Amino acid sequence: MHINVTIMGGDCPRTFELKGRLGWTMAELANAGLHGVTPIERPAPRWSGYVHELRGMGIPIDTEMVKHGGTYSGHHARYRLACDVSLTVLDGEAVT
């Protein structure tokens, strides 16, 4: 996936071009809205790594640790965008 992401707010909007898994991660976060997304709901090899890289670019993402049950009960992260964004698909699947 290849997308442009514009972060709204502040003095002026900022636009980033994201490709591959970073583009996919940003689209998943934007689509999740206030509910956020977890690696359990949307499996991917390195959610924490993708979120870390997006944060390093200045994209604000909140993390909430939540409990889960089951055979391997424990905690997992729920990630949420902490800003409004606008996405434009440049190449790949449409962002819904």
N, C-alpha and C positions, 0 to 999 in steps of 0.2 A: 504494500500500500504506500502511496506517495501523496501527502496532503500538505496544504498550507493551513496553519493554525494562527488565528489572530486572537490575542488576549485583550479583552476589553477592560476598561477602567484605568485609573491613574491619569497622568497628564496626557498621555497619548497611547493609542493601541500599539502593541508590538506583534510582529508577524514572524513566524518560524516556518521553515520548510522541513518536514519530517518524512523519512522513508522507512520502509520495512517494519520491524517490530516496534520502533518508537512511534511511527504513524499509527499502527494498529492499537498500541496502548493508549495513545491520546484519543483516538476515536472511541475506544471502549469506555474511557473515563467520561468523555463528553456525553455519550449515549446513556450512561448510568445515572447521570444527574445527581440529585441529592442523596439517593440511595447508596451511591458508590458501587464499587465492584471489588470482589475478592478473588484470589487465585483459585479458590474452591469452585466458585460460580463460573469463572472464565479461565480455565487452565492455560497456562503458558509457562515456558521453561524458566523465565527469570523475572517475574513481576517486580520484585524488589530492585533488581538491577535497572530495569527500564524506568521505574519511578525515580530512582536515584539520578539517572542521567537526565531525565526531564527536569527535575528540580535544579540540577546543575546549570541548566539553560535559563533558569529564572522562572519556570512555570510552577506556580504555587499548588501543591498537592498535600492534602491532609491525610494522616494515617490514624485509624482507630483500631485498637486491638480488641477483637471479639472472641468469645468462647464458642467452641463447637463441640458437639457430642459425637457419638459413634464409637466404633472400634478403636480408632486412634484419636481420642478426644484431646483437646488442647486449645490453643489460641491461634488465630490467624489475623492477617491485616485486612482491613477494609479501606480502600483508597478512594478519595473524593477530590475532584478539582475544587480549589478554593478561589475560583474566579469564573467569570463568564467568558466563553470562547465561541468563536465562529470557525467552522471547518469547511474547507474546499478541497474536494478530491481532485488531484492532478492526474493520477494514474492508479488503476486498481479497482477494488470493490467500492461500491457506493457506501457512504456513511449514512446510516439510518438514524 
